[in-house]
Amino acid sequence: MALHTRVKLANKLDTPKLHGLDRETLIRIYRTMYLSRRLDDREIQLKRQNKIFFQISSAGHEAVTAVMGLLLRPGVDWIYSYYRDRALCLMLGVTPLEMLLQAVGAKDDPSSGGRQMPSHWGHPKWNIVSKSSCTGTQFVQAVGAAEATLYYEAHPRALAQAKKAPLGEHVNHQPEEIVYVSAGDGATSEGEFWESLNAACAQKLPLFYLIEDNGYAISVPVEVQTAGGSISKLTRGFPSLHVAECDGTDPLESYAICKEAVQHCRDRRGPALVHAQVTRPYSHSLSDDEKLYKTAEEREAEAHRDPISKFSLFLVRERLLDQKEIETLEAEVDLEVRDAADAALAAEEPAIDSIRVNIYSPEIDPTSSTFETQPQLHGAPKTMVEMVAATLSDEMSRDERVTVFGEDVADASREENLKHVKGKGGVFKATSGLQRKYGHDRVFNSPLAEASIVGRAIGMATRGLKPVAEIQFFDYIWPAMMQIRDELCVMRWRSNGAFKCPAVLRVAIGGYLTGGAVYHSQSGESIFTHCPGLRVVMPSTALDVAGLLRTAIRCDDPVMFLEHKHLYRQPYNRSEYPGPDFTIPFGRARVVKEGSVVSIITYGALVHRAEVAAAQLEREGISTEIIDLRSLSPCRNGSSHSRRAV
């Protein structure tokens, strides 16, 4: 914003006042802030011309996010950004053209290939992880990413293995790296915010939270959103959490406060939270009209705190720029935005049939014959639950990226107790002995928080690890539904293949457990078969557990691995161990029994019941075929004959 003031430029800077920032850096901050605002303004213009379809601005947030870009290391630190983080992304290296390619939904948009709304930042080169429209889901994913940071520090072999996997070129770890996560004040009302703080503080993770508080979550004011009107006051009781507040419209104050908090994380002293008071001079989005709930006086007061006008005035008063230099800088930015907009509007749109690209891994196909092997049976017969532990053990030995966690999965979180006790190893003993063998950093308990379990697994998998997370009972999976449906399944698709999260979710499911009642007996597997991007399997025998679980871990897609509780210790489905390389392709049904009149197509615990029914039918002269689907998504019934199906 040009100021009609002529000044004599300063020869010497007041270093303490400027916190060590030199003139060039201060000008860079202003240029980035102004560029961010002008990109917002250009998108607003394009939306009104019906050349883009949505706009949500970063106006008022530019100061604190621009200086965060100075404190974070591009391509080193990991970024879970908020849709108002435009200035941060610009400072990290995202170009105006790339942002406008996203706005118009162009094929070459690096964030999503034209698949997402504008301001849903993502860029693999700069470690900016693909963002969804969900508010708050990023918090627990950032926890998982920060856990990966500490894991790679302790397990260099895992890092080497991750670099050799598909998309390994985007896997990296550097000393003193941290994870950044941001959100508005409204998103702190989500349960995942509090779940993430609990996990981050318990583990002293290098996780930096920036809460950009503009006073409103669309039309809901902060005093209605947050008890006492201050999220920083509510969080000060968390141990190891560095909490600070700043005027987020003042770049210098923001820089000083955030610098100290960032260093707290780099020094591995725990997480940090900076509560930045910003402003929102525009409506929430172009789908909102703030005049409906903000008075003229309130809007005028906000205008006086506009970071762009405040900082340009500061630069003049401190004799860092004069009027001509400001005008020249702003003219250069305006030209850059105009040229970028012209290029974006001329950019190629995605092909219609590209919608099916990157739903699943293009490199590893778990339905292929590559996963078709023969078992090398040996040893005493194992039950299904014993086979889970044996398979996990072999895969953990083979691949140091594999971690196992969830509620009660460890033998004992207090490791000193293992000298005196047998150990838990899961409520069904499916992970028994794994912590003793592989250590507490690879097999560990989580807080009782299903959304957090899945979200952390997403963050770990995005960083290149292979988490095998357990949901103790299917009945309690529902708090994690948004993490599964809106995050886990679509990470690869919405980022157009730039990111992935091939986590495995082991879930005990089903009834037939005496006394289990309504909350330990649910079977809702069909719901998850309608989630594109997610593989769903459900074995009925110990042999299939070994083959399908190993395929789940070795494939490159997220997998929901359903284990029917009733089958865990049945004598009729036991098997000798098939060896450490036995795999079964997904989508290959098993013919349990040949027949010529009727086919029973089923899965899970009903396979054995179908065998009992088929025996009765055979006595009545009805030849019955039984097909065990094994894989529910993808699903092929495997019957080669035309007959009546049940």
Secondary structure, DSSP 4 states (H G I P E B T S, - for coil): -------PPPSS--HHHHTT--HHHHHHHHHHHHHHHHHHHHHHHHHHTTSSS-----TT-HHHHHHHHHHS-TTTSEEE--TT-HHHHHHHT--HHHHHHHHHT-TT-TTTSS-S-TT---BGGGTB----S-SSHHHHHHHHHHHHHHHHHH-HHHHHHHHHSTTGGG----TT--EEEEEETGGGGSHHHHHHHHHHHHHT--EEEEEEE-SEETTEEHHHHSGGG-HHHHHTTSTT-EEEEEETT-HHHHHHHHHHHHHHHHTTS--EEEEEE----S-SSTT--GGGTS-HHHHHHHHTT-HHHHHHHHHHHTTS--HHHHHHHHHHHHHHHHHHHHHHHTSPPPPGGGGGTTSS-SS--TTSGGG------EEEEE-HHHHHHHHHHHHHHH-TTEEEEETT-SS-SSGGGGGTS----STTSTTTTHHHHH-TTTEEE--S-HHHHHHHHHHHHHTT-EEEEEES-GGG-GGGHHHIIIIITTHHHHTTTS-----EEEEEE-S--TT--GGG----HHHHTTSTT-EEE--SSHHHHHHHHHHHHHSSS-EEEEEEGGGTT-STT-EEE--TT----TT--EEEE--SSEEEEE-TTHHHHHHHHHHHHHHTT--EEEEE--EEES------S--EE-
